[in-house]
Each structure stands twice: as C-alpha cells, then as structure tokens.
Amino acid sequence: MTTTDAAFQDRMHDNFCFGCGADNPDGLQLKSAWDAVDPEVAVATFRPQPMHAAGPRHILNGGIIGTILDCHGIGTALADAYRREERAIGSAPEIWYATASMTVDYLRPAPLEELVATADVLRVGNRVGVATIRIAACSEPEQVLVEGKGVYAIRRGEDRGG
C-alpha cells in the first residue's frame, strides 16, 4: 500500500499525542495517510522497537497496539471530517476528535516486525465519527492480527478536551 499525501498527524497544530503527535519526539510517531489505490482507506505503517515488546520479546505489547488503533482511527476520522468540508487538515476552525469509546479484538499475536494499519470511516454525524481499524504484519497483509472500532466525538476550535 502506498499513500498519496503528507501524514494527517503532521498537519495538525500542536499535536503532542504519545501515539501520533508530530510534536512529541518521545512518542510512537504514527503517520496516517489516504491510500493511493483506495482513497476511502487510510494506511499507516509502524516499526515496533524492542522496548515495545510484551512478555515474550518477539510479540508487540497490547497497550501499544491499542494506541496504534486509537491514533490511526481518530486521525482517519479527523481527516475525513476535513475532507467532507473540502478544506485542509488544520485549517480554521480546527476540528479535533476525542475518543468516546473503542473496541479491540486481538485475533493473533502481533509480531515485533513492521506492521500496517488500515482504517475506514463507517459513519459520520454532526457530533460523532466511527472508524474501523485493522492491523496486519507487512509480511502478511492479508492476515488481520487485530481489529477494532473507534467512536470519536467531535471537538471544534479550542474545545480540545481529551
């Protein structure tokens, strides 16, 4: 999968999120963008480091997986909201989402190797966006390791409460 644009997270102002914040040098630095082949799907790749391991050193920690799902899902919902309004990510008035709920289904252990996350927006309302997110190993992208769904409540302008 290849992407067409700069990462959604790099266009958000003052994004210090641990998972995807371009302004947080100690975070995971997850980067999401629309897929070049299917522009309704967002993709992100992530290369876990040894410090991201679970008990077994070759398996990714479940909390890190949850962070990837949450950040990729919320970034996709946010980019979709800007796209529906036909304006650039980060343009005024800013749109932000806060996670209202998230489900995670761990289907198989995620190896400590390069992973690909895909997301698509299921539903959008005036106050809520819903996205489905899947994670697979880049070496076997057809085998879903983790899937989830995020429900995101919209925040506009300075109303950026978490």
WONORNOR-V965923 format. One record per helix or strand of 2 or more residues. SS is the DSSP state (hx for helix, st for strand). FROM is the first residue (numbers start at 1). TO is the last residue. If there is no record, write none. Layout:
SS;FROM;TO  SS;FROM;TO
This chain:
hx;9;11  st;33;35  st;42;46  hx;50;52  st;59;60  hx;62;84  st;95;106  st;115;124  st;128;137  st;140;156
